[in-house]
């Protein structure tokens, strides 16, 4: 049985990855910040690791560098990094942090794969009227969390993915199209200003959306 450490394994992304690993007969070891006192010991005995940084981490490259040192010390030879679609987008600071983290992963000396997911479908609450702080008419490559988990499990448990970078999306749509399918109205509202990085992201989305193709995911999942 292949044993895989999932850093950030208790959040929604980590749970999706752990569930998909279990479906493929692998043993997932979900790890959170409580395990960081001795991270090298926490990942010891694992063949691979999936690395998810906390959302809007103030210094994601430092976080990833710490993880890579622990993986190296513990002899974990394989790392899959959870990045983002369009990581080098200077207008979005947290995306740039992921671009810098990707560079660290590529130069780590470990066998690596990088996944660049689109926006999660599950981040949109389509059970009622939808308020949106950016245009509902720009294109997105949306990713279902279950598909993210399945793709992660494939690259963690199969050969042939070392040195690969994969953009992932389940479908391409605008938010207005998704809202229409769900039978709910969508309304453009002002940016709530909860975080400057989110405000920068909303402004970028307003102009460009976040388009991501779907064929890479389809190929990985053989569908």
Secondary structure, 3 states (H helix, E strand, C coil): CCEEEEECCCCHHHHHHHHHHHHCCCEEEEECHHHHHHHHHHHCCCCEEEECCCCCCCCHHHHHHHHHHHHHHHCCCEEEEECCCCCCCCCCHHHHHHHHHHHHHHCCCCEEEEEEECEEHHHCCCCCCEEECCCCCCCEEEECHHHHHHHHHHHHHCCCCCCEEEEECCEEECHHHHHHHHCCCEEECCCCCCCHHHHHHHHHHHHHCECCCCHHHHHHCCC
